[in-house]
Structure formats: C-alpha cells, structure tokens
Amino acid sequence: MGRVKNRGTALFIVFITGMIIGGLIGILSISTFVSYRLDQDHEIITELKNTIEDKNLRLEKLEESINQQKIILKEIQVELVFEGNEMDAITLEKHIKEKYVKLIGKEVKDIDIDLIEAIIDRRIMKVNGKEYQLFVEKIHLTDILRIWIEVKILE
C-alpha cells in the first residue's frame, strides 16, 4: 500500500471512515430499539385480539340464555402459574378457554366440577414447538368460572 502524501487527504479519509462507522452503529442501535418495541406491541395486540374473541363468545352465549332467570355461567377466567415466555402463556390461555367455551351460557347447577377438572388436568399442550403439561390447582365456580392451572415445561 502506498502512503498518502497529503496530510489533508488522510484526515478526510479518517473523517469519512468515522462517519460511516458512526452511521452503522446508529442504525444498529435504532434497529434494536425498534424491534424491541415491535415485539412488545405484537404481544399487546395478540392479547387484545384474544380478549375481543372471548368477549364476543361470551356475548353470544349470554344472548342465547337472556330469557332464563337462572344463574348462568357468564365468563371464564384462567390463571396460569407459569414461568416462561409471555406469548406462550397467552397462547396457552387462549387454548384452555377454547376447551371451556361451550360451558358459557349454561346453568351453573348443571355444570360438573369434576368434569371441568378432567378436561385440562394432566393434559399436554404443544405451543411453538414446546410441550407443556397442565395441572389444575383450584377451581371456583359461580357465574364466573375461575381456574388456576400450573404449567410445567416438558423436556
């Protein structure tokens, strides 16, 4: 390699190189920040879509049984004891609620608690290539069905 004869040209080359490296570092840091925010927004959107689906199903079932004066099941709430990915937890909760959606609108006295437990207890679900085993810890049934489920990752 030849030596640069003019000191001004050498400084110009160093300046341009510094600008290029600075620009690349800036682009990488902004890209990282934007992708992090995008992931957060995607989780929120998924959770809101699931909430809308649950509300619509609940509304349909309630409209079907509006003329009855009996205590009916209006809502299903799932509480997961889970130490994993938030997206997997949202997906598991959605699938669990789908298992019980047929109970919405039914009279509470006609619902069998043992059957509710048997539907999910010790079930293995696959989400995003991972297997999870579900264990029912507690069930509370009024006009709202609340189920506490412990989730363990199978390896």
Phi, psi and omega per residue, in radians:
M1 nan 2.491 -3.135
G2 -1.513 2.699 3.110
R3 -1.478 2.539 3.094
V4 -1.377 2.174 -3.027
K5 -1.414 -0.556 -3.074
N6 -1.742 2.180 -3.126
R7 -1.130 -0.586 3.117
G8 -1.128 -0.674 3.100
T9 -1.154 -0.680 3.120
A10 -1.116 -0.760 3.111
L11 -1.134 -0.663 3.109
F12 -1.100 -0.738 3.123
I13 -1.134 -0.732 3.094
V14 -1.099 -0.732 3.130
F15 -1.085 -0.826 3.138
I16 -1.107 -0.737 3.115
T17 -1.071 -0.746 3.102
G18 -1.096 -0.684 3.099
M19 -1.117 -0.749 -3.133
I20 -1.137 -0.811 3.141
I21 -1.121 -0.745 3.101
G22 -1.079 -0.713 3.105
G23 -1.108 -0.740 3.131
L24 -1.131 -0.732 3.108
I25 -1.110 -0.729 3.110
G26 -1.098 -0.763 3.124
I27 -1.086 -0.745 3.134
L28 -1.121 -0.750 -3.115
S29 -1.196 -0.706 3.110
I30 -1.158 -0.706 3.113
S31 -1.077 -0.734 3.112
T32 -1.100 -0.793 -3.141
F33 -1.107 -0.760 -3.122
V34 -1.148 -0.709 3.138
S35 -1.174 -0.615 3.077
Y36 -1.092 -0.812 3.132
R37 -1.127 -0.654 3.117
L38 -1.081 -0.741 3.106
D39 -1.090 -0.751 3.108
Q40 -1.088 -0.786 3.138
D41 -1.114 -0.650 3.111
H42 -1.103 -0.718 3.099
E43 -1.095 -0.755 -3.134
I44 -1.119 -0.757 -3.139
I45 -1.096 -0.760 3.120
T46 -1.079 -0.758 3.131
E47 -1.120 -0.720 3.129
L48 -1.175 -0.660 3.079
K49 -1.089 -0.734 3.111
N50 -1.113 -0.684 3.116
T51 -1.111 -0.750 3.124
I52 -1.096 -0.761 3.113
E53 -1.055 -0.774 3.135
D54 -1.091 -0.756 -3.133
K55 -1.130 -0.713 3.134
N56 -1.136 -0.766 3.108
L57 -1.098 -0.754 3.137
R58 -1.096 -0.718 3.138
L59 -1.111 -0.753 3.118
E60 -1.068 -0.803 -3.127
K61 -1.148 -0.671 3.133
L62 -1.198 -0.641 3.107
E63 -1.150 -0.575 3.107
E64 -1.171 -0.582 -3.058
S65 -1.915 0.414 -3.061
I66 -1.181 -0.480 -3.107
N67 -1.401 -0.183 -3.127
Q68 -1.500 2.474 3.140
Q69 -1.779 0.406 -3.106
K70 -1.748 2.860 3.083
I71 -1.313 2.096 -3.106
I72 -2.081 2.744 3.113
L73 -1.333 2.121 -3.059
K74 -1.831 -0.467 -3.002
E75 -2.668 2.671 3.070
I76 -2.124 2.203 3.087
Q77 -2.103 2.284 -3.138
V78 -2.013 2.188 3.085
E79 -1.920 2.028 -3.107
L80 -1.730 2.310 2.966
V81 -1.693 1.700 -2.909
F82 -2.573 2.253 3.097
E83 -2.031 1.323 -3.110
G84 -2.658 -2.774 -3.115
N85 -1.139 2.344 -3.118
E86 -1.112 -0.635 3.121
M87 -1.147 -0.679 3.095
D88 -1.145 -0.675 3.117
A89 -1.108 -0.729 3.126
I90 -1.119 -0.752 -3.139
T91 -1.145 -0.761 3.108
L92 -1.060 -0.779 -3.141
E93 -1.056 -0.712 3.130
K94 -1.102 -0.800 -3.119
H95 -1.153 -0.645 3.120
I96 -1.143 -0.766 3.130
K97 -1.110 -0.590 3.103
E98 -1.111 -0.538 3.123
K99 -1.180 -0.500 -3.056
Y100 -1.851 0.025 -3.021
V101 -1.086 -0.464 3.140
K102 -1.220 -0.285 3.138
L103 -1.384 -0.370 -3.118
I104 -1.129 2.281 -3.138
G105 1.663 -0.131 3.113
K106 -1.551 2.719 3.128
E107 -1.225 2.379 -3.039
V108 -1.081 -0.659 -3.098
K109 -1.195 -0.328 3.136
D110 -1.559 -0.091 -3.100
I111 -1.567 2.263 -3.131
D112 -1.622 2.043 -3.111
I113 -1.097 -0.694 -3.133
D114 -1.096 -0.654 3.100
L115 -1.183 -0.670 3.094
I116 -1.057 -0.756 3.130
E117 -1.169 -0.716 -3.076
A118 -1.152 -0.447 -3.115
I119 -1.118 -0.690 -3.016
I120 -1.944 -0.513 -3.020
D121 -1.025 2.263 3.115
R122 1.143 0.279 3.108
R123 -1.359 2.551 3.085
I124 -1.904 2.206 3.139
M125 -2.104 2.465 3.090
K126 -1.819 2.238 3.109
V127 -2.406 2.139 3.102
N128 0.927 0.709 3.083
G129 1.408 0.038 3.122
K130 -1.935 2.599 3.107
E131 -1.864 2.340 3.132
Y132 -2.175 2.392 3.053
Q133 -1.865 2.360 -3.058
L134 -1.836 2.395 3.083
F135 -2.254 2.156 3.129
V136 -1.355 2.140 3.124
E137 -1.629 -0.765 -3.060
K138 -2.711 2.581 3.091
I139 -2.287 2.355 3.083
H140 -2.239 2.116 -3.059
L141 -2.109 1.998 2.937
T142 -2.317 -2.367 3.012
D143 -1.329 -0.143 3.029
I144 -2.115 2.240 3.075
L145 -1.598 2.006 3.097
R146 -1.959 2.246 -3.112
I147 -2.215 2.224 3.045
W148 -1.764 2.154 -3.046
I149 -2.217 2.268 3.041
E150 -1.594 2.322 -3.101
V151 -2.015 2.216 3.100
K152 -2.106 2.432 3.128
I153 -1.444 2.254 3.069
L154 -1.625 2.418 -3.119
E155 -1.935 nan nan
